[in-house]
Amino acid sequence: MAVPVATLPETDAGEKPPVVVKKYANRRLYNTESSSYITLDNLADMVRQGRNFVVYDAKSGDDITRGVLTQIIVEEEGKGQNLLPINFLRQLIGLYGGSMQGLVPKYLEHAMTSFAQQQEQMRAAMQKTMGTLFPFGNIEEVGRQNMAMMERAFSLFTPFYRGTESANPSTAPETEIEALRAEIERLQRELEAARKQ
């Protein structure tokens, strides 16, 4: 059954449209984007990656995204990933059917959005603080500096070390051969002098 375009959630201009997932009577989930069957774990990974999706009942065409997301939470809690405190769950259940039921979804959505923003601000503040404490800047720059230092050290202690850079094309092979011959002759002289002593 084709899903009417009008029922798909709206997306920003630069954002990918949500992945359409169909749930069949045998409880199997079918990802229409990848044309493959998936599991609740795959959907949980999509949520963690920030990929939006909608789930439709394959027979009726009803949007069952909320129920599937709730099922993912139940499975994660069952695996020992206890994120929701018992008192919170009791309070949430107590709000069903009450006069505040209409306000709770918006309040929870706002609270989670604020929490995510605060987490991002904390991450940025830590990165800024660590950046000022660490004089070399980011880790990649430190790695490049360390590699350059190792290259210099090897070139000082090993006369024939060339490093990872390509050889200078202007250096003729004859001059390299002459340098090697001169080095061999020098070593032979030192060896003869050591024997005479």
C-alpha positions as CSV (number, residue, x, y, z in Angstrom):
1,M,0.0,0.0,0.0
2,A,1.4,3.3,-1.0
3,V,1.8,6.0,1.7
4,P,0.2,9.3,0.8
5,V,2.8,12.0,0.6
6,A,0.6,14.3,2.7
7,T,1.0,12.0,5.7
8,L,4.8,12.1,5.8
9,P,6.3,14.4,8.4
10,E,7.6,17.7,7.1
11,T,11.3,18.1,6.7
12,D,13.7,21.0,6.4
13,A,15.1,21.8,2.9
14,G,18.5,20.3,3.6
15,E,17.2,17.3,5.7
16,K,16.6,13.9,4.2
17,P,13.0,12.8,4.1
18,P,12.1,10.2,6.7
19,V,12.6,6.6,6.0
20,V,9.3,4.8,5.5
21,V,9.1,1.5,7.4
22,K,6.2,-0.9,7.0
23,K,5.2,-3.3,9.7
24,Y,3.6,-6.5,8.6
25,A,1.1,-8.8,10.4
26,N,4.0,-11.2,11.1
27,R,5.6,-8.4,13.1
28,R,8.4,-8.0,10.5
29,L,9.6,-4.5,9.7
30,Y,10.4,-3.6,6.1
31,N,12.7,-0.6,5.3
32,T,11.4,0.8,2.0
33,E,14.6,2.9,1.5
34,S,17.0,-0.1,1.6
35,S,14.4,-2.7,0.4
36,S,15.3,-5.0,3.3
37,Y,13.8,-6.3,6.5
38,I,15.1,-4.7,9.7
39,T,14.8,-5.2,13.4
40,L,14.0,-2.9,16.3
41,D,17.7,-2.7,17.0
42,N,18.2,-1.2,13.5
43,L,15.6,1.4,14.2
44,A,17.2,2.2,17.6
45,D,20.5,2.7,15.7
46,M,18.7,5.0,13.2
47,V,17.4,7.1,16.2
48,R,20.9,7.4,17.6
49,Q,22.3,8.5,14.3
50,G,19.6,11.2,14.0
51,R,17.9,9.5,11.0
52,N,14.2,10.2,11.0
53,F,11.7,7.4,10.1
54,V,8.0,6.7,10.2
55,V,6.4,3.3,10.7
56,Y,3.1,2.4,9.0
57,D,1.0,-0.7,9.4
58,A,1.3,-2.5,6.1
59,K,-2.3,-3.6,6.0
60,S,-4.2,-0.5,7.3
61,G,-1.7,2.2,6.5
62,D,-2.0,3.7,10.0
63,D,1.0,5.6,11.4
64,I,2.3,3.3,14.3
65,T,5.6,5.1,14.8
66,R,4.7,6.0,18.5
67,G,4.0,2.4,19.4
68,V,7.2,1.1,17.7
69,L,9.3,3.8,19.5
70,T,7.7,2.8,22.8
71,Q,8.4,-0.9,22.0
72,I,12.1,0.1,21.4
73,I,12.2,1.8,24.8
74,V,10.6,-1.3,26.5
75,E,13.2,-3.6,24.8
76,E,16.1,-1.3,25.8
77,E,14.9,-1.2,29.4
78,G,14.5,-5.0,29.3
79,K,18.2,-5.3,28.3
80,G,19.3,-3.6,31.5
81,Q,19.6,-0.1,29.9
82,N,17.7,1.4,32.8
83,L,17.3,5.0,31.7
84,L,13.8,5.7,33.1
85,P,13.5,5.8,36.9
86,I,10.6,3.8,38.4
87,N,9.1,7.0,40.0
88,F,9.1,8.7,36.7
89,L,7.3,5.8,35.1
90,R,4.7,5.8,37.8
91,Q,4.1,9.5,37.5
92,L,3.8,9.2,33.8
93,I,1.3,6.4,34.0
94,G,-0.6,8.4,36.6
95,L,-1.0,11.3,34.1
96,Y,-2.9,9.2,31.6
97,G,-6.5,10.1,31.5
98,G,-6.0,13.2,33.8
99,S,-6.6,16.8,33.0
100,M,-2.8,17.4,32.4
101,Q,-2.5,14.7,29.8
102,G,-2.6,17.2,26.9
103,L,0.3,19.3,28.4
104,V,2.6,16.4,29.2
105,P,3.9,15.6,25.7
106,K,4.8,19.2,24.9
107,Y,6.4,19.6,28.4
108,L,8.5,16.4,28.0
109,E,9.5,17.4,24.4
110,H,10.6,20.8,25.6
111,A,12.5,19.3,28.6
112,M,14.4,16.8,26.4
113,T,15.2,19.5,23.8
114,S,16.6,21.8,26.6
115,F,18.6,18.8,28.0
116,A,20.1,18.1,24.6
117,Q,21.0,21.8,24.1
118,Q,22.6,21.9,27.6
119,Q,24.6,18.8,26.8
120,E,25.9,20.3,23.6
121,Q,26.8,23.5,25.4
122,M,28.7,21.5,28.0
123,R,30.5,19.6,25.3
124,A,31.5,22.8,23.6
125,A,32.7,24.4,26.8
126,M,34.8,21.3,27.7
127,Q,36.3,21.4,24.2
128,K,37.1,25.1,24.5
129,T,38.6,24.6,28.0
130,M,40.7,21.6,27.0
131,G,41.8,23.5,23.9
132,T,43.2,26.3,26.0
133,L,44.9,23.9,28.4
134,F,46.5,21.9,25.6
135,P,49.1,24.2,24.0
136,F,49.4,22.2,20.7
137,G,45.8,22.6,19.6
138,N,43.9,19.6,18.4
139,I,45.0,16.0,18.5
140,E,45.6,15.7,14.7
141,E,48.0,18.6,14.9
142,V,49.9,17.0,17.8
143,G,50.2,13.8,15.7
144,R,51.6,15.7,12.7
145,Q,54.1,17.5,15.0
146,N,55.2,14.2,16.6
147,M,55.7,12.6,13.1
148,A,57.8,15.6,12.0
149,M,59.9,15.4,15.1
150,M,60.4,11.6,14.6
151,E,61.4,12.2,11.0
152,R,64.0,14.8,12.1
153,A,65.4,12.5,14.8
154,F,65.7,9.5,12.4
155,S,67.5,11.7,9.8
156,L,70.0,12.8,12.5
157,F,70.8,9.3,13.8
158,T,70.6,7.3,10.6
159,P,72.6,8.7,7.7
160,F,70.6,6.9,5.0
161,Y,67.1,7.5,6.4
162,R,64.9,9.3,3.9
163,G,61.6,9.5,5.8
164,T,58.2,9.2,4.1
165,E,58.7,12.1,1.7
166,S,59.5,11.2,-1.9
167,A,63.1,11.6,-3.0
168,N,64.0,14.9,-4.5
169,P,63.8,14.4,-8.3
170,S,66.6,16.9,-9.0
171,T,69.1,14.6,-7.2
172,A,70.8,12.5,-9.8
173,P,71.5,8.8,-9.0
174,E,75.2,9.3,-9.7
175,T,75.6,11.8,-6.8
176,E,73.9,9.3,-4.5
177,I,76.2,6.5,-5.6
178,E,79.3,8.8,-5.2
179,A,78.1,9.7,-1.7
180,L,77.7,6.0,-0.8
181,R,81.2,5.2,-2.2
182,A,82.7,8.0,-0.2
183,E,81.0,6.7,2.9
184,I,82.2,3.1,2.3
185,E,85.8,4.4,1.8
186,R,85.6,6.4,5.0
187,L,84.4,3.4,6.9
188,Q,87.1,1.2,5.4
189,R,89.8,3.7,6.5
190,E,88.4,3.7,10.0
191,L,88.3,-0.1,10.1
192,E,92.0,-0.3,8.9
193,A,93.0,2.3,11.5
194,A,91.3,0.3,14.2
195,R,93.1,-2.9,13.2
196,K,96.5,-1.2,13.3
197,Q,96.0,-0.2,16.9
